Amino acid sequence: MKLLRKVFVASAMMIAGSFVFAQTQQVQKKSDSEKETSVESEYLDDVDGDIIMTLADSDDYDNKLVALQYLQSALEDGNTSAAVIQALDRLAGDGLTTQNRTNGRLMNNFPEIRREACKLMAKIPTEHSKNMLIDIATADNEPMVIAAAVKSLGEIGINNNDETVEAIAFANRRNRVLNPTSSLALEVLNSFEMLSDSTEDKRNIIREVTYISSDYHYVTPVRQKAYKLLKSLSSSADNKKSNNSKSE
């Protein structure tokens, strides 16, 4: 009986040892596989970034369109590498912050490219993206580009010290004097609406919304939206005053 018991115990220990060894091997294989996947992913990210940057640097319009397609795909896959961000910056400021000239002629002024790049920047809600979009919104002369930059600023939602609201108000003020455009005014209103809760001093918002609501250069639906936003801002201010008086 004792001999049988010893044999049984020894067999059990061997089986347990084999199980532990097998588990260890599986864990090791999984770890190695994850490392290989990580290395491969980093390599592909670098390759994607290099391809995108090469296309973005080109003066050819079609190459820039392909770069935008690569960028959209990369961002959807979660690739926000330095090369991807650099390429996006390049396309968003193409012809504006970066100018290529031949015999004095600007060769890379493609507003449609800047517009689409500004839209994609909303997918990277960082301080860097916000600053880049502010630069574009306040410097570009194309309403469709400014509208895209303003829209993305509202979606990103960073408004430290009311900086973003002030930039949007400046862009709208400049364009309503020179070239009032309903599509831009609509994006200004939408972004003001998204940023109003984070705005300490709402005077810039109220002033620009008031101008839009009463300017017949803008289509009726835009002026109506401006009027509704004014009422909402007024109601919010009244509620805040009421709550402050109650707390006192």
C-alpha atoms as an extended CHARMM CRD file, in Angstrom:
* protein
*
       248  EXT
         1         1  MET       CA              0.0000000000        0.0000000000        0.0000000000  PROA      1               0.0000000000
         2         2  LYS       CA              2.7670000000        2.4060000000        0.8890000000  PROA      2               0.0000000000
         3         3  LEU       CA              4.5480000000        1.6200000000       -2.3840000000  PROA      3               0.0000000000
         4         4  LEU       CA              1.3450000000        2.2290000000       -4.3780000000  PROA      4               0.0000000000
         5         5  ARG       CA              0.7940000000        5.5110000000       -2.5650000000  PROA      5               0.0000000000
         6         6  LYS       CA              4.3400000000        6.6510000000       -3.3810000000  PROA      6               0.0000000000
         7         7  VAL       CA              3.8820000000        5.7240000000       -7.0360000000  PROA      7               0.0000000000
         8         8  PHE       CA              0.5640000000        7.6070000000       -7.1450000000  PROA      8               0.0000000000
         9         9  VAL       CA              2.0760000000       10.7310000000       -5.5670000000  PROA      9               0.0000000000
        10        10  ALA       CA              5.0590000000       10.6250000000       -7.9130000000  PROA      10              0.0000000000
        11        11  SER       CA              2.7530000000       10.2790000000      -10.9280000000  PROA      11              0.0000000000
        12        12  ALA       CA              0.6220000000       13.1910000000       -9.7670000000  PROA      12              0.0000000000
        13        13  MET       CA              3.6820000000       15.3900000000       -9.3200000000  PROA      13              0.0000000000
        14        14  MET       CA              4.9190000000       14.5180000000      -12.8160000000  PROA      14              0.0000000000
        15        15  ILE       CA              1.5300000000       15.3610000000      -14.3280000000  PROA      15              0.0000000000
        16        16  ALA       CA              1.3600000000       18.6350000000      -12.4190000000  PROA      16              0.0000000000
        17        17  GLY       CA              4.9050000000       19.4740000000      -13.4940000000  PROA      17              0.0000000000
        18        18  SER       CA              4.0450000000       18.8010000000      -17.1220000000  PROA      18              0.0000000000
        19        19  PHE       CA              0.9500000000       21.0130000000      -16.8550000000  PROA      19              0.0000000000
        20        20  VAL       CA              2.9220000000       23.8720000000      -15.3170000000  PROA      20              0.0000000000
        21        21  PHE       CA              5.6090000000       23.5270000000      -18.0040000000  PROA      21              0.0000000000
        22        22  ALA       CA              2.9860000000       23.5960000000      -20.7630000000  PROA      22              0.0000000000
        23        23  GLN       CA              1.3340000000       26.6710000000      -19.2550000000  PROA      23              0.0000000000
        24        24  THR       CA              4.7050000000       28.3960000000      -18.9520000000  PROA      24              0.0000000000
        25        25  GLN       CA              5.4580000000       27.6280000000      -22.6020000000  PROA      25              0.0000000000
        26        26  GLN       CA              2.0850000000       29.0220000000      -23.6790000000  PROA      26              0.0000000000
        27        27  VAL       CA              2.6260000000       32.2100000000      -21.6840000000  PROA      27              0.0000000000
        28        28  GLN       CA              6.1270000000       32.5790000000      -23.1420000000  PROA      28              0.0000000000
        29        29  LYS       CA              4.8380000000       32.0440000000      -26.6940000000  PROA      29              0.0000000000
        30        30  LYS       CA              2.0590000000       34.5990000000      -26.1190000000  PROA      30              0.0000000000
        31        31  SER       CA              4.5550000000       37.1060000000      -24.7530000000  PROA      31              0.0000000000
        32        32  ASP       CA              6.9020000000       36.5680000000      -27.7170000000  PROA      32              0.0000000000
        33        33  SER       CA              3.9750000000       36.8930000000      -30.1180000000  PROA      33              0.0000000000
        34        34  GLU       CA              2.8460000000       40.1530000000      -28.5020000000  PROA      34              0.0000000000
        35        35  LYS       CA              6.4040000000       41.5130000000      -28.7210000000  PROA      35              0.0000000000
        36        36  GLU       CA              6.6100000000       40.5880000000      -32.4140000000  PROA      36              0.0000000000
        37        37  THR       CA              3.2020000000       42.1900000000      -33.0580000000  PROA      37              0.0000000000
        38        38  SER       CA              4.2760000000       45.3450000000      -31.2140000000  PROA      38              0.0000000000
        39        39  VAL       CA              7.5410000000       45.6090000000      -33.1610000000  PROA      39              0.0000000000
        40        40  GLU       CA              5.7260000000       44.9700000000      -36.4470000000  PROA      40              0.0000000000
        41        41  SER       CA              3.0790000000       47.5560000000      -35.5780000000  PROA      41              0.0000000000
        42        42  GLU       CA              5.7130000000       50.1830000000      -34.7440000000  PROA      42              0.0000000000
        43        43  TYR       CA              7.5370000000       49.4220000000      -38.0060000000  PROA      43              0.0000000000
        44        44  LEU       CA              4.3370000000       49.7530000000      -40.0400000000  PROA      44              0.0000000000
        45        45  ASP       CA              3.4820000000       53.0090000000      -38.2500000000  PROA      45              0.0000000000
        46        46  ASP       CA              6.8970000000       54.3950000000      -39.2100000000  PROA      46              0.0000000000
        47        47  VAL       CA              6.5030000000       53.2260000000      -42.8040000000  PROA      47              0.0000000000
        48        48  ASP       CA              3.0010000000       54.7370000000      -43.0310000000  PROA      48              0.0000000000
        49        49  GLY       CA              4.2940000000       57.9960000000      -41.5870000000  PROA      49              0.0000000000
        50        50  ASP       CA              7.1870000000       58.1650000000      -44.0610000000  PROA      50              0.0000000000
        51        51  ILE       CA              4.8760000000       57.4810000000      -47.0180000000  PROA      51              0.0000000000
        52        52  ILE       CA              2.3430000000       60.0600000000      -45.8820000000  PROA      52              0.0000000000
        53        53  MET       CA              5.0080000000       62.7010000000      -45.2790000000  PROA      53              0.0000000000
        54        54  THR       CA              6.5280000000       62.1200000000      -48.7260000000  PROA      54              0.0000000000
        55        55  LEU       CA              3.1200000000       62.5470000000      -50.3540000000  PROA      55              0.0000000000
        56        56  ALA       CA              2.2870000000       65.6010000000      -48.2270000000  PROA      56              0.0000000000
        57        57  ASP       CA              5.5940000000       67.2730000000      -49.1930000000  PROA      57              0.0000000000
        58        58  SER       CA              4.7950000000       66.9360000000      -52.8830000000  PROA      58              0.0000000000
        59        59  ASP       CA              3.5140000000       69.9530000000      -54.8170000000  PROA      59              0.0000000000
        60        60  ASP       CA              1.1750000000       67.6780000000      -56.7610000000  PROA      60              0.0000000000
        61        61  TYR       CA             -2.5140000000       68.0300000000      -55.8470000000  PROA      61              0.0000000000
        62        62  ASP       CA             -3.3130000000       64.3510000000      -56.4290000000  PROA      62              0.0000000000
        63        63  ASN       CA             -0.4520000000       63.2450000000      -54.1760000000  PROA      63              0.0000000000
        64        64  LYS       CA             -1.8490000000       65.4110000000      -51.4100000000  PROA      64              0.0000000000
        65        65  LEU       CA             -5.2780000000       63.8100000000      -51.8490000000  PROA      65              0.0000000000
        66        66  VAL       CA             -3.6820000000       60.3890000000      -51.4640000000  PROA      66              0.0000000000
        67        67  ALA       CA             -1.8570000000       61.6550000000      -48.3580000000  PROA      67              0.0000000000
        68        68  LEU       CA             -5.2070000000       62.6890000000      -46.8760000000  PROA      68              0.0000000000
        69        69  GLN       CA             -6.6070000000       59.2100000000      -47.5350000000  PROA      69              0.0000000000
        70        70  TYR       CA             -3.5810000000       57.6370000000      -45.8390000000  PROA      70              0.0000000000
        71        71  LEU       CA             -3.9810000000       60.0300000000      -42.9120000000  PROA      71              0.0000000000
        72        72  GLN       CA             -7.6400000000       59.2020000000      -42.4390000000  PROA      72              0.0000000000
        73        73  SER       CA             -6.8770000000       55.4820000000      -42.4850000000  PROA      73              0.0000000000
        74        74  ALA       CA             -3.9220000000       55.8920000000      -40.1020000000  PROA      74              0.0000000000
        75        75  LEU       CA             -5.9790000000       57.9190000000      -37.6190000000  PROA      75              0.0000000000
        76        76  GLU       CA             -8.8250000000       55.3880000000      -37.7510000000  PROA      76              0.0000000000
        77        77  ASP       CA             -6.2460000000       52.7050000000      -36.8570000000  PROA      77              0.0000000000
        78        78  GLY       CA             -5.0750000000       54.8060000000      -33.9130000000  PROA      78              0.0000000000
        79        79  ASN       CA             -1.7810000000       55.8410000000      -35.5060000000  PROA      79              0.0000000000
        80        80  THR       CA             -0.9120000000       59.2770000000      -34.1070000000  PROA      80              0.0000000000
        81        81  SER       CA              2.8410000000       59.0380000000      -34.5980000000  PROA      81              0.0000000000
        82        82  ALA       CA              5.0050000000       62.1280000000      -34.9030000000  PROA      82              0.0000000000
        83        83  ALA       CA              5.2430000000       61.6300000000      -38.6870000000  PROA      83              0.0000000000
        84        84  VAL       CA              1.4520000000       61.4570000000      -39.0280000000  PROA      84              0.0000000000
        85        85  ILE       CA              0.9790000000       64.6410000000      -36.9940000000  PROA      85              0.0000000000
        86        86  GLN       CA              3.7380000000       66.3940000000      -38.9550000000  PROA      86              0.0000000000
        87        87  ALA       CA              2.0940000000       65.4420000000      -42.2640000000  PROA      87              0.0000000000
        88        88  LEU       CA             -1.2870000000       66.6370000000      -41.0250000000  PROA      88              0.0000000000
        89        89  ASP       CA              0.2180000000       69.9620000000      -39.9450000000  PROA      89              0.0000000000
        90        90  ARG       CA              1.8570000000       70.2940000000      -43.3450000000  PROA      90              0.0000000000
        91        91  LEU       CA             -1.3780000000       69.7070000000      -45.2540000000  PROA      91              0.0000000000
        92        92  ALA       CA             -3.4760000000       71.9120000000      -42.9640000000  PROA      92              0.0000000000
        93        93  GLY       CA             -1.0820000000       74.8280000000      -43.4760000000  PROA      93              0.0000000000
        94        94  ASP       CA             -0.1650000000       74.0710000000      -47.0790000000  PROA      94              0.0000000000
        95        95  GLY       CA              0.1610000000       77.3340000000      -48.9990000000  PROA      95              0.0000000000
        96        96  LEU       CA             -0.2730000000       79.2700000000      -45.7760000000  PROA      96              0.0000000000
        97        97  THR       CA              2.3310000000       78.3500000000      -43.1480000000  PROA      97              0.0000000000
        98        98  THR       CA              4.4260000000       76.5510000000      -45.7690000000  PROA      98              0.0000000000
        99        99  GLN       CA              4.7650000000       78.1670000000      -49.1840000000  PROA      99              0.0000000000
       100       100  ASN       CA              6.5170000000       76.7440000000      -52.2350000000  PROA      100             0.0000000000
       101       101  ARG       CA              7.0650000000       79.3170000000      -54.9740000000  PROA      101             0.0000000000
       102       102  THR       CA              8.3610000000       79.0660000000      -58.5310000000  PROA      102             0.0000000000
       103       103  ASN       CA              9.1510000000       82.3760000000      -60.2520000000  PROA      103             0.0000000000
       104       104  GLY       CA              7.1050000000       84.1000000000      -57.5670000000  PROA      104             0.0000000000
       105       105  ARG       CA              4.0720000000       81.8960000000      -58.1590000000  PROA      105             0.0000000000
       106       106  LEU       CA              2.6440000000       79.9970000000      -55.1860000000  PROA      106             0.0000000000
       107       107  MET       CA              2.6320000000       76.3310000000      -56.1990000000  PROA      107             0.0000000000
       108       108  ASN       CA              0.9330000000       74.7020000000      -53.2030000000  PROA      108             0.0000000000
       109       109  ASN       CA             -2.1470000000       76.8110000000      -52.5550000000  PROA      109             0.0000000000
       110       110  PHE       CA             -4.8930000000       74.1790000000      -52.3160000000  PROA      110             0.0000000000
       111       111  PRO       CA             -7.7290000000       75.3530000000      -50.0200000000  PROA      111             0.0000000000
       112       112  GLU       CA             -9.5990000000       72.0390000000      -50.4040000000  PROA      112             0.0000000000
       113       113  ILE       CA             -6.5800000000       70.1750000000      -49.0150000000  PROA      113             0.0000000000
       114       114  ARG       CA             -6.3120000000       72.5550000000      -46.0660000000  PROA      114             0.0000000000
       115       115  ARG       CA            -10.0360000000       72.1830000000      -45.3650000000  PROA      115             0.0000000000
       116       116  GLU       CA             -9.9210000000       68.3710000000      -45.2830000000  PROA      116             0.0000000000
       117       117  ALA       CA             -6.7740000000       68.3700000000      -43.1520000000  PROA      117             0.0000000000
       118       118  CYS       CA             -8.4220000000       70.7340000000      -40.6590000000  PROA      118             0.0000000000
       119       119  LYS       CA            -11.3620000000       68.3460000000      -40.4010000000  PROA      119             0.0000000000
       120       120  LEU       CA             -9.0210000000       65.4290000000      -39.6460000000  PROA      120             0.0000000000
       121       121  MET       CA             -7.2650000000       67.4060000000      -36.8980000000  PROA      121             0.0000000000
       122       122  ALA       CA            -10.3850000000       67.0510000000      -34.7650000000  PROA      122             0.0000000000
       123       123  LYS       CA             -9.4240000000       63.3600000000      -34.4210000000  PROA      123             0.0000000000
       124       124  ILE       CA             -6.3240000000       64.4150000000      -32.4590000000  PROA      124             0.0000000000
       125       125  PRO       CA             -7.7950000000       66.5300000000      -29.6230000000  PROA      125             0.0000000000
       126       126  THR       CA             -4.5450000000       67.9250000000      -28.2500000000  PROA      126             0.0000000000
       127       127  GLU       CA             -3.1460000000       71.3190000000      -27.3360000000  PROA      127             0.0000000000
       128       128  HSD       CA             -0.9360000000       71.1270000000      -30.4160000000  PROA      128             0.0000000000
       129       129  SER       CA             -3.8960000000       70.5530000000      -32.7430000000  PROA      129             0.0000000000
       130       130  LYS       CA             -5.8130000000       73.3720000000      -31.0810000000  PROA      130             0.0000000000
       131       131  ASN       CA             -2.9190000000       75.8080000000      -31.5630000000  PROA      131             0.0000000000
       132       132  MET       CA             -2.4690000000       74.8170000000      -35.2030000000  PROA      132             0.0000000000
       133       133  LEU       CA             -6.1770000000       75.2710000000      -35.9090000000  PROA      133             0.0000000000
       134       134  ILE       CA             -6.2000000000       78.6760000000      -34.2150000000  PROA      134             0.0000000000
       135       135  ASP       CA             -3.3150000000       79.7730000000      -36.4600000000  PROA      135             0.0000000000
       136       136  ILE       CA             -5.2240000000       78.6630000000      -39.5510000000  PROA      136             0.0000000000
       137       137  ALA       CA             -8.5700000000       80.1400000000      -38.4770000000  PROA      137             0.0000000000
       138       138  THR       CA             -7.0200000000       83.5450000000      -37.8460000000  PROA      138             0.0000000000
       139       139  ALA       CA             -4.6980000000       83.6650000000      -40.8700000000  PROA      139             0.0000000000
       140       140  ASP       CA             -6.4390000000       81.8870000000      -43.7610000000  PROA      140             0.0000000000
       141       141  ASN       CA             -8.4780000000       83.8930000000      -46.2570000000  PROA      141             0.0000000000
       142       142  GLU       CA            -10.6450000000       81.0400000000      -47.5260000000  PROA      142             0.0000000000
       143       143  PRO       CA            -14.0190000000       80.8200000000      -45.7250000000  PROA      143             0.0000000000
       144       144  MET       CA            -14.2890000000       77.0490000000      -46.2790000000  PROA      144             0.0000000000
       145       145  VAL       CA            -10.8940000000       76.4790000000      -44.6290000000  PROA      145             0.0000000000
       146       146  ILE       CA            -11.7150000000       78.7970000000      -41.7310000000  PROA      146             0.0000000000
       147       147  ALA       CA            -15.0880000000       77.0530000000      -41.2950000000  PROA      147             0.0000000000
       148       148  ALA       CA            -13.3830000000       73.6400000000      -41.0930000000  PROA      148             0.0000000000
       149       149  ALA       CA            -10.8180000000       74.9430000000      -38.5710000000  PROA      149             0.0000000000
       150       150  VAL       CA            -13.5610000000       76.5330000000      -36.4410000000  PROA      150             0.0000000000
       151       151  LYS       CA            -15.6200000000       73.3380000000      -36.5430000000  PROA      151             0.0000000000
       152       152  SER       CA            -12.6710000000       71.2320000000      -35.3740000000  PROA      152             0.0000000000
       153       153  LEU       CA            -11.8600000000       73.7310000000      -32.6080000000  PROA      153             0.0000000000
       154       154  GLY       CA            -15.3830000000       73.3180000000      -31.2780000000  PROA      154             0.0000000000
       155       155  GLU       CA            -15.1250000000       69.5290000000      -31.4210000000  PROA      155             0.0000000000
       156       156  ILE       CA            -11.7320000000       69.4740000000      -29.6720000000  PROA      156             0.0000000000
       157       157  GLY       CA            -13.1880000000       71.6960000000      -26.9480000000  PROA      157             0.0000000000
       158       158  ILE       CA             -9.9650000000       73.0800000000      -25.4480000000  PROA      158             0.0000000000
       159       159  ASN       CA            -10.5930000000       76.6900000000      -24.4210000000  PROA      159             0.0000000000
       160       160  ASN       CA             -8.0590000000       77.6580000000      -21.7830000000  PROA      160             0.0000000000
       161       161  ASN       CA             -8.4020000000       81.3210000000      -20.7620000000  PROA      161             0.0000000000
       162       162  ASP       CA            -11.0660000000       81.7180000000      -23.4960000000  PROA      162             0.0000000000
       163       163  GLU       CA             -8.2610000000       81.5850000000      -26.0780000000  PROA      163             0.0000000000
       164       164  THR       CA            -10.1990000000       79.4800000000      -28.5680000000  PROA      164             0.0000000000
       165       165  VAL       CA            -13.3690000000       81.5650000000      -28.3460000000  PROA      165             0.0000000000
       166       166  GLU       CA            -11.3520000000       84.7560000000      -28.8440000000  PROA      166             0.0000000000
       167       167  ALA       CA             -9.6930000000       83.2900000000      -31.9540000000  PROA      167             0.0000000000
       168       168  ILE       CA            -13.0390000000       82.2000000000      -33.4170000000  PROA      168             0.0000000000
       169       169  ALA       CA            -14.5220000000       85.6330000000      -32.6840000000  PROA      169             0.0000000000
       170       170  PHE       CA            -11.5570000000       87.3190000000      -34.3970000000  PROA      170             0.0000000000
       171       171  ALA       CA            -11.8830000000       85.0700000000      -37.4710000000  PROA      171             0.0000000000
       172       172  ASN       CA            -15.6100000000       85.7550000000      -37.7070000000  PROA      172             0.0000000000
       173       173  ARG       CA            -15.1790000000       89.5070000000      -37.1890000000  PROA      173             0.0000000000
       174       174  ARG       CA            -12.5860000000       89.7160000000      -39.9790000000  PROA      174             0.0000000000
       175       175  ASN       CA            -14.7000000000       87.7240000000      -42.4150000000  PROA      175             0.0000000000
       176       176  ARG       CA            -18.0650000000       89.3120000000      -41.6920000000  PROA      176             0.0000000000
       177       177  VAL       CA            -16.5250000000       92.6530000000      -42.6320000000  PROA      177             0.0000000000
       178       178  LEU       CA            -14.6740000000       91.4600000000      -45.7440000000  PROA      178             0.0000000000
       179       179  ASN       CA            -16.6970000000       88.4920000000      -46.9470000000  PROA      179             0.0000000000
       180       180  PRO       CA            -19.7280000000       87.4350000000      -44.8520000000  PROA      180             0.0000000000
       181       181  THR       CA            -20.3560000000       83.7420000000      -45.5520000000  PROA      181             0.0000000000
       182       182  SER       CA            -23.3010000000       81.7900000000      -44.1860000000  PROA      182             0.0000000000
       183       183  SER       CA            -21.4590000000       78.4410000000      -44.0360000000  PROA      183             0.0000000000
       184       184  LEU       CA            -18.6870000000       79.9640000000      -41.9220000000  PROA      184             0.0000000000
       185       185  ALA       CA            -21.1720000000       81.8040000000      -39.6830000000  PROA      185             0.0000000000
       186       186  LEU       CA            -22.9950000000       78.5200000000      -39.0580000000  PROA      186             0.0000000000
       187       187  GLU       CA            -19.8090000000       76.7650000000      -37.8950000000  PROA      187             0.0000000000
       188       188  VAL       CA            -18.9790000000       79.7700000000      -35.6970000000  PROA      188             0.0000000000
       189       189  LEU       CA            -22.3820000000       79.4860000000      -34.0240000000  PROA      189             0.0000000000
       190       190  ASN       CA            -22.0270000000       75.7240000000      -33.5680000000  PROA      190             0.0000000000
       191       191  SER       CA            -18.5770000000       76.0750000000      -32.0060000000  PROA      191             0.0000000000
       192       192  PHE       CA            -19.6750000000       78.9280000000      -29.7400000000  PROA      192             0.0000000000
       193       193  GLU       CA            -22.5040000000       76.7200000000      -28.5560000000  PROA      193             0.0000000000
       194       194  MET       CA            -20.0960000000       73.8590000000      -27.7480000000  PROA      194             0.0000000000
       195       195  LEU       CA            -17.5850000000       76.1350000000      -26.0180000000  PROA      195             0.0000000000
       196       196  SER       CA            -19.9420000000       78.4440000000      -24.1280000000  PROA      196             0.0000000000
       197       197  ASP       CA            -19.8820000000       76.4230000000      -20.8880000000  PROA      197             0.0000000000
       198       198  SER       CA            -16.0750000000       76.6150000000      -20.7420000000  PROA      198             0.0000000000
       199       199  THR       CA            -15.9960000000       80.3620000000      -21.5130000000  PROA      199             0.0000000000
       200       200  GLU       CA            -15.4850000000       82.7120000000      -18.5810000000  PROA      200             0.0000000000
       201       201  ASP       CA            -16.0890000000       85.9890000000      -20.4280000000  PROA      201             0.0000000000
       202       202  LYS       CA            -18.9000000000       85.5270000000      -22.9420000000  PROA      202             0.0000000000
       203       203  ARG       CA            -18.8230000000       89.0620000000      -24.3510000000  PROA      203             0.0000000000
       204       204  ASN       CA            -16.9680000000       87.9630000000      -27.4990000000  PROA      204             0.0000000000
       205       205  ILE       CA            -19.5550000000       85.2680000000      -28.1230000000  PROA      205             0.0000000000
       206       206  ILE       CA            -22.5090000000       87.6020000000      -27.5060000000  PROA      206             0.0000000000
       207       207  ARG       CA            -21.1050000000       90.3450000000      -29.7330000000  PROA      207             0.0000000000
       208       208  GLU       CA            -20.4690000000       88.0750000000      -32.7300000000  PROA      208             0.0000000000
       209       209  VAL       CA            -23.7220000000       86.1520000000      -32.3580000000  PROA      209             0.0000000000
       210       210  THR       CA            -25.6170000000       89.4550000000      -32.1980000000  PROA      210             0.0000000000
       211       211  TYR       CA            -24.0090000000       90.6330000000      -35.4430000000  PROA      211             0.0000000000
       212       212  ILE       CA            -24.8570000000       87.3680000000      -37.1890000000  PROA      212             0.0000000000
       213       213  SER       CA            -28.4700000000       87.4340000000      -36.0000000000  PROA      213             0.0000000000
       214       214  SER       CA            -29.0560000000       90.8970000000      -37.4720000000  PROA      214             0.0000000000
       215       215  ASP       CA            -26.9510000000       90.7700000000      -40.6420000000  PROA      215             0.0000000000
       216       216  TYR       CA            -29.0650000000       90.0590000000      -43.7200000000  PROA      216             0.0000000000
       217       217  HSD       CA            -25.9990000000       88.9620000000      -45.6860000000  PROA      217             0.0000000000
       218       218  TYR       CA            -26.5550000000       85.6420000000      -43.9190000000  PROA      218             0.0000000000
       219       219  VAL       CA            -29.3490000000       83.2530000000      -44.9020000000  PROA      219             0.0000000000
       220       220  THR       CA            -32.4440000000       83.1450000000      -42.6950000000  PROA      220             0.0000000000
       221       221  PRO       CA            -31.7550000000       79.7600000000      -41.0040000000  PROA      221             0.0000000000
       222       222  VAL       CA            -28.3320000000       80.9940000000      -39.8570000000  PROA      222             0.0000000000
       223       223  ARG       CA            -29.7760000000       84.2310000000      -38.4600000000  PROA      223             0.0000000000
       224       224  GLN       CA            -32.5020000000       82.2480000000      -36.7000000000  PROA      224             0.0000000000
       225       225  LYS       CA            -29.9430000000       79.9380000000      -35.1220000000  PROA      225             0.0000000000
       226       226  ALA       CA            -27.9950000000       82.9800000000      -33.9430000000  PROA      226             0.0000000000
       227       227  TYR       CA            -31.1330000000       84.4330000000      -32.3620000000  PROA      227             0.0000000000
       228       228  LYS       CA            -31.8710000000       81.1470000000      -30.5490000000  PROA      228             0.0000000000
       229       229  LEU       CA            -28.2970000000       80.9860000000      -29.2750000000  PROA      229             0.0000000000
       230       230  LEU       CA            -28.5970000000       84.5360000000      -27.9440000000  PROA      230             0.0000000000
       231       231  LYS       CA            -31.7410000000       83.5890000000      -26.0460000000  PROA      231             0.0000000000
       232       232  SER       CA            -29.9920000000       80.5280000000      -24.6430000000  PROA      232             0.0000000000
       233       233  LEU       CA            -26.9840000000       82.5720000000      -23.5180000000  PROA      233             0.0000000000
       234       234  SER       CA            -29.2810000000       85.1630000000      -21.9270000000  PROA      234             0.0000000000
       235       235  SER       CA            -31.2350000000       82.4630000000      -20.0940000000  PROA      235             0.0000000000
       236       236  SER       CA            -28.0160000000       80.8550000000      -18.8750000000  PROA      236             0.0000000000
       237       237  ALA       CA            -26.7310000000       84.2020000000      -17.5720000000  PROA      237             0.0000000000
       238       238  ASP       CA            -30.0190000000       84.8570000000      -15.7370000000  PROA      238             0.0000000000
       239       239  ASN       CA            -29.9050000000       81.4270000000      -14.0930000000  PROA      239             0.0000000000
       240       240  LYS       CA            -26.3250000000       82.0040000000      -12.9930000000  PROA      240             0.0000000000
       241       241  LYS       CA            -27.2370000000       85.3590000000      -11.4300000000  PROA      241             0.0000000000
       242       242  SER       CA            -30.2100000000       83.7670000000       -9.6750000000  PROA      242             0.0000000000
       243       243  ASN       CA            -28.0700000000       80.9630000000       -8.2460000000  PROA      243             0.0000000000
       244       244  ASN       CA            -25.4300000000       83.4440000000       -7.0720000000  PROA      244             0.0000000000
       245       245  SER       CA            -28.0130000000       85.6140000000       -5.2950000000  PROA      245             0.0000000000
       246       246  LYS       CA            -29.4840000000       82.5590000000       -3.5590000000  PROA      246             0.0000000000
       247       247  SER       CA            -26.0760000000       81.4240000000       -2.3590000000  PROA      247             0.0000000000
       248       248  GLU       CA            -25.4200000000       84.8800000000       -0.8900000000  PROA      248             0.0000000000
